[in-house]
Amino acid sequence: METCYEPGVVTENLGIVEEKIQNACKRSGRKREDVTLIAVSKTKPAAMIREAYDAGIRVFGENKVQELTEKYEELPSDIRWHMIGHLQRNKVKYIVDKAELIHSVDSLRLLETIDREAAKKQVTAKVLLEVNMAKEDTKFGLMPEDVMGFIDKVPEFKNVTVEGLMTIAPNTDDPEKNRQFFSALRKLSVDIADKNIDNIHMGVLSMGMTNDYEVAIEEGATMVRVGTGIFGKRNYALDKNTR
Ligand SMILES: *Cc1c(COP(=O)(O)O)cnc(C)c1O
């Protein structure tokens, strides 16, 4: 992986992404500061992350617990790490006090574990509920119709706050096809916010990746998770642990 790293490319890519974010904000009458760019650094070496850091990025997304904790130790302490990948309950204890936000809560058992581990570490864990808007078999996440029932149980957990919703839209070359899922996620978050439940805020909508983040911003994303567009393609063959 290190051998693929060409200094300067990350900075250049960040410039392009930033411009696209600004344009999407303008088109949809939104403020740039209402959208957080999460640089998804999974499988990428520290040197590339440092380049993004030097370009001003402070929020990074990882999808593996071990990789997140290793990078947490190695890289500057003012980086805010987001856990964006599927999370196994037995690994929650390693990241509950290291991840600023866990994007991928999709079961009560996982929420319960996060709550318990947060209590042990005396922190309040911030989480998003992951919703499988397109109902793809290959994806994790709550089914959209199950979210309201889930929400009602959240107040039981005193050491977590649900900050919003997250979705991973289908992999497609045509981002317009994903607009419906982004707009439906936003509607769902408005319906949840209307219920005014303790522990539940709906300020965050984490949606949009390299192929579709501009459409996601037009549909209300407050966090976009961009990996390939910043760091280039990932080579999973070189690192089976990060697949
Ligand atoms: C890898 C990943 C991303 C980034 O995907 P790109 O298409 O490379 O931008 C975003 N979100 C999640 C949950 C991911 O696992």
The ligand as an ORCA input file, in Angstrom:
! r2SCAN-3c Opt
* xyz 0 1
  C     -15.743      2.426      2.529
  C     -16.922      3.174      3.018
  C     -17.213      4.465      2.545
  C     -16.385      5.181      1.492
  O     -16.629      4.626      0.230
  P     -16.049      5.311     -1.092
  O     -16.944      4.808     -2.165
  O     -14.640      4.844     -1.229
  O     -16.150      6.775     -0.919
  C     -18.297      5.120      3.091
  N     -19.078      4.540      4.020
  C     -18.852      3.304      4.487
  C     -19.732      2.740      5.528
  C     -17.761      2.586      4.007
  O     -17.533      1.352      4.487
*
